[in-house]
Amino acid sequence: MATCLLLQAGVALPAAAQTIAPVSRQYEVPVLKENDATALERVAVNIPADGKAAWLQQVQLSFTGTTQLNQLTGVRVYSANGDTTYLTPEKTTTAALFARYTATPAANTLTLTGNLRLNKGTNYLWVALSVKPTIPLLHKVAVQVSGLQINGQRVSLPTAAPVTHRVGTAVRKGMQDNVHTSRIPGIATANNGDLLAIYDARYELGRDLQGDIDIALNRSTDKGATWQPLQVVLDKGTWGNLPEKFNGVSDPCIVVDKKTGTIYIAGLWMYGVLDPETGKWIDDLTDTSKIWNHQWRSKGSQPGFDPKQTSQFLLTKSTDNGKTWSEPVNLTAMCKRPEWWLWAPAPGSGIVLTDGTLVLPTQGRDETGKPFSNITYSKDGGKTWATSNPAVEGQTTECMAVQLNDGSVMLNMRTNANKGLTGAGNGRTVSVTKDLGKTWIEHPTSRKALPEPVCMASIFKHNYTRAGKQESVLLFLNPHSTTQRNRITLQASFDDGKTWPAAHHILLDELNGRGYSCITSVDNNTIGLLYESSQAHLVFQQVSMQEIIEQKNK
């Protein structure tokens, strides 16, 4: 059994000839309150092939950079042999545990003792940290290997500035509530301050429509520290005598009418399956039918208005801050052009213009089946809706909107043409309208400023008061990569989206995930971020405006 020993701060390990030079790598991932432990550092220890047998006896750790030590509940050190890939919680069952400490460290240094034989060649040690379930979301934690004892001799690691890691909460994990996969996040703040996190509840499989999928919601009444149980808000059940797997609802988008407090959630309902080749309705579908198609694939959605012809745009509302939801209304016939193959919500969140107009980001396929992005709006408090002309035709899909300081609406769009582009030309498409989408002008930053791996992204305007003055900032969140859905990064622009300086970037999760995200204002001083993470299906984190402003002033 591995053992551990707490030493007083400053106690040194035995001196040694530096024949072994460990190499450390810190991973920027969210430290989730719900996880047993989160791996944060990997140390590679190379043992010469012609050397004597090596035994690891001590690992000295530093917690410098942690906001409050009393929020830590323990630390573990594992050996993963030759496996260089990230130590997920699942892998800890096969990794060798060197030692653990299951209490709050009493000082900024801690030495774990054990007895582990190191193999010839490269050995990988992993340090995993545990935190209290009540740790505040703005707290940060840090752990760093400062030294090892091998064969009774001290082996130092290069001195480096401590890496601090952000705390998060797992809003959704795999198979939670018997939901196979929770995907496609949206988030908004109700007028009473409650946070509403929405997503696809994909019950049987992780794939997109068609399937047994509902739009679900979790509410938080304490600014995201804890989340209430799942609520289903859009579910077509066995409508039209077809099984639920042929009545899926997906791609949620949420907007809060700040004037009335009414909250709207849109979702796309797909009834049955259309033949991929002909676009015709397929009869006699049952629970055992294996055929599959979706709205963006081949002829999975077609011209017209009927559920047997085209996917349907549904809208439900709540007038009690998200506690209960109305029967959905179907906006398809009201807004969709009959020749379009598809008209659908763009997932994430909508906005309210300064004149009270409600705006939802939307997307679709034109009369030739090619994709487009646009906006859908209501000028009468959600009674009637209209959809705009496409901002860009033939290359963009999922999008989100913000209102700029001059009153115009900027649409930031996922761009299919970015696939395979890793250099110049890779970037989000950005267009601006001053007439609710009758006409659009490409923004100067379009396809230049914001790289993407062809993935949904979120843009949001946060209005805040500082030193008695009203100010605003544009925030953008996506996988900051041209090839992989990793490096989830928050960016900030203080000039209405003209520039997004690297000094403002805040990396949240560097490892691979599904990459979708959404942003909200928790309060004047705090931003809330909901995204598909490497550590859970949906993770919520907070970032303080003070930190973003400090980034601005660097």
N, C-alpha and C positions, 0 to 999 in steps of 0.2 A: 504494500500500500504506500502510495506517495505521501510524503509528509511536507510540512512547511514550517517556517520559523519566521516570526516577525522580529526584525532587528531594529535597533535605534537608528534614527537618521544619521548618516555620515559614517557608519561602520564600514570599513573597507574589506574587500575580498583579498585573498592572498595575492602577492605580486607574481608575475609570470613573464617568461620570455614570450614575445608576441609572435609565436610561430603559427597561430591561427588567427585569421582576420575575419570575424563575422560581418555579414552585410545585412542591414536592416531595411525593411520596406514597410511604411505605414499605409493603411488603406482608409480612404475617406468614404465611410458608409454611415448611415444613420444607426445610432445605438438605440435599439428599441426596448422600451420599458417591459414589453411582454415577453421578450426572449430570455432564455435561461442565461445566455452569455453571447456577446458579439465579438468576433475575431477582428482585431484592429492592427496587429503588427506581426510580420513574418521576419524571422531571423534565419539567414542561411549560414550554416557552420560547415566549413569544408575540412574534412579530416584527410590528411595525406595518405595515399595508398601504401606508402612504404613506412608509415609511422606506426607507433605502438597503439594498442587498444586504448580508446578514449572513453571516459565516463563523465557525463554531465552531472555535477553535484549541486550547483547553485545557479539561480537566475536572480539577478538584482534588478528591481523595477523602480521607476520613478513615476509619480502621478502629478508632477508639476504641470500646471495649466488647467487642472480640474477646478471648476467653479467652487464646489464644496465637497470635501472628502466624505462628509457624512451621507452623501447621496450614493456612494458606492457600496455594494454589498459583497464584493469578492472579485477574485481574479484567478485565472487558470492558465497553465502553460502546457501545451500539447506538443508531441512530436508526430509529424506527418510523414516520416521517412522521406522518400523521393518525390512525393506529390507536391508540385509547385503551385497548384491551383488553389483558389481561395477556400479557406476552411469554413464551410457552411455548417450550421447546426447539425445537419444530418451526418456530416463527415466525422463529427466528434465521437460517434459510436465506434468508429474504426481507428481513429487516431489514438496514439498512446498518451495517456495523461502523465505528465512529469510530476506536477504538483498543483495543488489548489489552495486558495485561502478564502474561507467562507465567512468573512466578517468585514466590517468597515476598516480600512487601513487607519492606523493611529497617527501616521506621519506620511510625508511625501515620498519616503522610500520604504521598500519592502523586499525582503529576500526570501525566495522560495527554495526549499531544499528537497532533494530527492536523489535518485540514483538511476541514471538512464545511460545505457550503452549507445554510443554514437557510431554509426556505420562508416566505413571508409567511403570517401566521396562526400557529396553534399547532403547534409541533414537540414531539415526545415523545422524550426520551432515556431509555434503560434501562441500569441498572447491574446486571451479573450477576457472581456470585462463584463461584470454584471452591475446593474443599477437598480435602485428602488423603483417600485411601480408608481410612486408618487413624485418622482423627480420632476422639477419644473422643466417645461419644454425649452426654455431659453437657456438652461444650464448647458455647459459643455464639460466633456470629460477627456482625460488624457492618460495614456499609459505608454511607457517607453522602457525598453531594455537598456540598462546602462552598463551592465557587466555580466560575465558568466564565470563560473568556476569549473574548470575541466581538468581532471587528474590532479586536483589540489592546487592548481595555479589559476590566477586571475587572468581573464581575457577581456579586455576593454572593447567597447564599441565606439566608433567615432562620435564625438560630441555634436549634437544637432539640436536646433530649437524644437521644443515640444510641439507635437501636432495635436490640436484640439479637435474633438469630434462632437457633432451635434446630436442631441437627443431627439427621438421621435416616438410616435405611437403607431402601432399596427392597427389601422382601422379595419383592414380585411386581410385574412390569411387564407391559404388554400384549404378547401373543404370545411371552412367555417360555416355553421348553420346548414350543413349538407349542400353547400354551393361549391361546385368543383373549382370555378375560377371567378374572381371578381375583377372586372376590367372596366376601362373607359371612365375615368373619374371626372366628376364636376363638383364644384363646391361654391357655396354662397353663404352670406351672413344675413340672417333674418333681421327685421327691424328691432326685435327685442334682444339681439346679440347672439342668439343661438346660431351655431354652425350646422349647415346641412351638407353632408357628403353623399353624392349620388353616384351610381355605377351600374354596369351590367351585372346581374346575378346570373351567371352561366352555370346552370345546375348540373349538366351531364358532361360537358366537354368545354375545352378552352377556346374553341374556334368561334368565328363570327356567325351571324345569321346565315342560314336558317337553323334554329335550334330552340331548345327549351330555355328561354332567356326572359327575365323580367327586369324592369328598372326598379332598383332598390335604393333605400335611403338609410343612413345612420345620422342621428342628431347628437350634437354636443351642447350641453348647457353650461360648460365651464371652459370655453375657449379652446377646446380640443384636447384637454387633459384626459377626459374619458368620453366614451361614446355609447349611446343607448342602443338597444337591440335593433336588429334589422326590421325595416318596414318595407313592404312591397307597395309601390305607388303606381306602376303601370304593368298590367298583366291581362292578357286577352284570354287566358285559360284555354278552353276547348272550343272557342268561338267557331261557328260554322261547321260543327261536328267533326273538327279535325283535332288530333292530339296536340298537346302543348308544344311538342317539338316542331310543329308546323304552324305555330302562332307566336313566334318570338318577337320581343320588343327590345330594341337596342339603341345605342348612341345617345345617351341622355344629355340634355342641356338645360341649365337652370338660370332663371333671372328673377330678381326681387324688385317689385314696384315699390320704390322707397316712399312714394306719396301715400299709397293705400296699405302697404304691407303685404299685399297679395304676392304669393310666390307661384311661379309657373315652372313646370318641368315638361319638356318636350321629349318625345322618343319616336323611333321609327318602328312601325309594326309591319311584319312580313307575314302574309297569309298564304299557306301552301307553298308550292314550288312551281316556278315556270321552267319549261324545257330550255336548256342552255342553247340549243340550236335554233329553235323556232320561236321561242318566247311565249309559247302557248301554255295555258293552264294544264297541269297534270292531274288527272282524275284518280279516284280510288286510293288515296293515300291513307295508310294506317300506321299504328304504332311500330309495326315491323318493317315499314318501308325504309330503304337505305338511301334513296336518292337525296342529293344535297345540291343546293345552289344558293347564291346570295346576290344582293342588290347591285353590287359593283362588278360581278363576274358575268361575262358573256351577256346573255339576254335575261338576267335574273330579275329585272324590273323593266316594265315597258310603258309606252304611251298610254294615256287614258287616266281614268279616275277610280275605277272599280278595284276592290281588293284582289280580284282574280287577274287584274291587269298590271297593277303597279303597287309598290310598297306605300304604306300610308303614314302620314304625319299626324301624330297624336299629341294632345296638350292637356295636361291636368293642372289643377290649381289648388292652393291651400290658402285659407284666410285666417289660420290660427298658428302661424309661424312653423308650419310643417308637421303639426300633430296629426291632422287628418287631410284627406285628399279627395277631390271631386271625381266623378266619373269623367273620363277623358272626352274631349271633343275632337273631331277629325277635321283638320284644316286642309286636307288634300284638295277637295273641290274648290275651296275658297281661294287658294293661292297657286296651286301648281298649274303650269301651262300644259294644255292637253298633249302637246307634241313631245314634251320632255319625257325621257325614260324614267327619271327619278327626281324627286325633290325631298330632301331629308334634313333633319337637324344636323348641325356640326357639333360634336360633343364638346362639353366644357361649360361655359357660362356666357350669358348675354349681358347687356348693359342697359342703363337708362340714361337717355340724353338729358341735357340741362332743361329742355322744354317738356320733359316727361315722357317722350316717345320711348317705348320699349323696343329693344333691338335684339334679335336672336341671330347668331351666325348660322348660316345654312349652306347646303351644298347640293349638287345634283349631277345629272347626266342630260345633255342636251338632246336634240332631235336625231343626232347621229350616234348617240351613246357616249360621247366624249364628256369628261368631267368638267365641272365648273364650281366656283365658290361665289356666294352672294350673301345678302342679308335679308331678313324678314322682320317686319316692324308693325307695331300697332300704335296709332296716335290717339286711341280712345280708351286707354286703360285695359287693353286685352279683349275688347268685345269683337273687334274685327282686325284682320291682319292682311298685309300685302307683302309680296316678295319682289325683290329688285331684279334688275338686269344682272347677268354675270359680271363679276369684276374682271376676271380673266377667263378666257375660254380654252378648253382643251388640255389643261395641264395641272390645275389645282383642285384640291378637295377640302379636307378639314381646315377650319379657319376659326379665328376669334377676332373680335373688334374692340377698339377703344375710341373714345371721343377725344380729339386733340383740343388744345387750348383755343384754337380759332373756330371751334364748333364743328369742324369736319370730322368724318368717321374714317378711321384707318382700319383696313382689313389685312390681317397677317395670315398667310396661307401656306399649307403644306404643298410642296411642288414636286410632282412626279418626275420632272425633267432633271432633278438633282441626283437621281439614281445613277451611281457609277462615277459621278463627278467628285473628285477629291481635292480639286484646286479651284482656280478661278471659275466663276460661274455658279458654284454651289452656294445657295442661299435661299432664304424664305422669300417668296413673292409678296410684295407689299403694294397695295393700292389704296387710294383715298377718294372719297366722294363727299361733295357738299350738298347733294340733293337726294339723299337716301337711296343711292344706287341707280339713279337714272343714267348717270354718267360717272365714269371712273377715270382717275389719272394715276399712272404708275408713280410710286414714290421713289425719290433718288436712291434710297437704300435697297431697293428691290433687287434680289438675287446677288447682293453684295455683302450685306452686313451680318446676317444671322445664319450661319451654317446649320445644316440638318442632315440626318441620315434617311430622309423621307419618312417623316413621323409627325403625328399630331404634336402641337406645341401650344402654350398658353401665353397670352399677353393680357395685361391688366393695368388699369390706372388707379393708383392710390392717392387720394387727396388727404392731406394732413395739415395740422397746424403746428408751427414751430416758432417759438418766441413771439406768439401773437399774430403771426403772418400765415396766410393760406398758401400752401405750396402743393405741388403734385410731382409724381414720379411715374414713369412707365416701367413696368416690370415684365420680364420675358423669361420663360422657363421651358427648357427642352433638353434633349440629349445633345450636348455640345460636341458633336462629332459629325463627320461626313460619311462615315461607314457603319458605325455601330450604335445601337441604342444604349449608350452608356454615358458616363460623365454628365449626369443630370445637373444642370448649372442654372442658377438664378442670375440674370443680368439686369442692369438698371440704366435708364436713360433719363437725364434731367433736362433734355432739350427737345422733348416731344418726338423722340425716336430718330432724330438726325444722327446721333452717335450712340454707340454702346461700348464704352471703353472697357478694356480688359481689367482695369483697376477696380471696376465695379462687380466683377464676376465672383460668385460664391458657389463653390462646388459642394453639392449635397451628397451625391452617390456616384462613385466612379465606376462601379461594376455594371455588368449587363443586366437589363431589365426590359420591360415592354415599353417604357418610355413616355406614356401619356401623362398629362398633368393638368392642374388647374390652380388658380390663385384667388385669394380673397383678402379683404381687410378684416382682421380680427378686431382691431380697435385702432385708434389714432396712431399708436406707437408700434403696432405689431402686424406683421404679414403672416398669413396662413397658407401653407403649401400642401397640396394633396397630389401624390404622384405614384406611378407604378414603379416599385423599387426592386433592387436586388435582394432586399431583406424580407419583404412581405409583398403580397399582391397590391395593397394600397397603404401608403405611409403618409402620416400627417406630421409636419414640422412647422415650427415658428421661426421667424427671423425678425429681429428688432429693427425698426427704422433707424435707431441710433447707429447700428452697425452699418446699414446701407449708407447713411450719411457720412459716417467715418470713412467708408470706402471712397465716397465721392471726394472727400477732402484730402485724401492721401496724395 
